[in-house]
Amino acid sequence: MKCRSMIFSFSTVLLASSALAAPALAIECEALWDYKTPNSDVHAVQTNAAGLYRTADGTVLDNMPTFCRVAVAAHPTSDSDIEYEVWMPSAGWNGKFVGVGNGGFSGSISYGAMATMVRAGYAVANTNTGHWGSDGTFAYRHPEKIIDWGYRAVHLMTEQSKLFVKAFYSKAPSRSYFTGCSQGGRQGMLEAQRYPEDYDGIIVGAPGYNTTNHYIGGHLYLASVLYDKGPNSILPDWTAPIVGKVLNEACDAKDGIKDGIISDPRACKFNSEAMLCKPGQAAKTCLSPEQVQAVTKFYAGPGSRVPAGYYPGFDLGGEAENWPNTLSSDFPYGGEHGRQGFPFFKYFVFDDPNWDIHSWKWTKQSIDYVEKKEVVPGQTIAYVLNASEPDLEKFKARGGKIMHYHGLGDPDIPAQNSVNYYDNVVADQGKKHGAAKAQAETDSFYRLFMVPAMGHCRRGPGPNTFDMLPALEAWVDKGIVPTQVVATKYVDDKQSAGVKMTRPLCPYPQMARYKGAGDTNVAENFVCTEPKK
């Protein structure tokens, strides 16, 4: 899961809602200086005037409404320093609260995401998850900070933020929602699994929910493929368009349209030898044998290097746009798999800043050590970080809804990983309600949307900008089931440049199929249907 600030990007999920008439404020914003929450200290309260707003880290946000900002530091343990902020519109509050998620190792406040929400009339909160900085060093010999990052910070932020909202408006939020991608997706899943009372609806994007599996079978495996074999096996940025061209030529038209988008990667077969350099071929127009082998391993997944079924390989699509900075970079630490994976093993697992990938042995004992190492007595790393529990019955029973999305061209967290979790939930519902009802019971509260060729939370050659919050609210409030979500591709991914195409996102296992007539760049000319066998 990436640590770059753009990992949780609202260029992918543009959330908006019409503001309703707000109740009279119970107190002035500045009176919240005196409001107390357990084991917490308020260290900033201010009314921010409409217009430009400069955040604590220097980010300048425009078109802001007048809002009340409260910044808090919480200390649930002697080694905890969980900072969070709550922003509440001074007028036009729609009566709802939204928690927004983080990316990678977190370590910052997601001000851009908060701004999107407060502009739309929501009270909103986000946390630094208990530390500042995104390099993972916070975990070194600080077990309570690992727990804060793992699950405690978001839950604490949620509970306490709602208290500030109630104090400010004299009423509790009528509905509460959470939205996040990557690390934020994992956070949302944990909320549904462990704290089902926190939120009425959750938007989950590209979650590395089985975190220990992801760091071993994803980050560490790819780091070993790309970096451990020496400089000949790395994939510099110039290799991405070459791979993408070969795959598009083999697979693009299989969905009935040649549009630069591989809609169903599972139906795609390609010959990796087509990427291989021929005698006399110009430099940077083809791949070396070592690079072709690395590409093949990327799509195949860990295989026998880890226990069977431990972690899937990656899907095809969008390589030219999605690979740079994630797979490709300089030897030996470039790319997100190395930048994310190595700190995890250094500071979370082995407590050794000098740990090196060459010391790792692909054995059951090594993997078991990671899974079973205790952060504190009685809490293993797997328990603290993993959000892989498929039993969502408590969340479902209170009317909770989940909308889950994942880009099929994600080079960071395999899209199949999300499919695997969804299938596990269906199986769990079958155990509880009978196999014949499993799918219907799951569909009643949880829907997964796969996004063709989209990268990790954003980017990609296809429609990659969409707004799931209105659909989620309609589902929670009115029982209107989301049968599709329309996604947009803007020219150069800039909204100001105009719309290039629209396409429906369909609830898994359905996919968008062209009706056979009309403009292929218009969503209404597609229908959601089961893929052809």
Secondary structure, DSSP 8 states (H G I E B T S, - for coil): ---SGGGS-TTTB------------SS-GGGGGG---TTEEEEEEEEE-SEEEE-TTS-EEEEE--EEEEEEEE-SSTT--EEEEEEEESS---SEEEEE---TT--S--HHHHHHHHHTT-EEEEE-TT-S-SSSGGGTT-HHHHHIIIIIHHHHHHHHHHHHHHHHHSS--SEEEEEEETHHHHHHHHHHHH-TTS-SEEEEES---SHHHIIIIIIIHHHHHHTTT-GGG---TTHHHHHHHHHHHHHGGGGS--SS--S-GGG----GGGGB--TT--TTSSB-HHHHHHHHHHHH-SGGGSSTTSS-----S-HHHHSBTTTB-STTT-SHHHHHHHHIIIIIIS--TT--GGG---SHHHHHHHHH-EEETTEEHHHHH-------HHHHHTT-EEEEEEETT-SSS-HHHHHHHHHHHHHHHHHHH-GGGHHHHHHTTEEEEEETT--SSS-SSS--BB--HHHHHHHHHH------EEEEEEGGG-GGG-EEEEEEE-BTT-EEEE-SSS-TTSGGGEEEE----
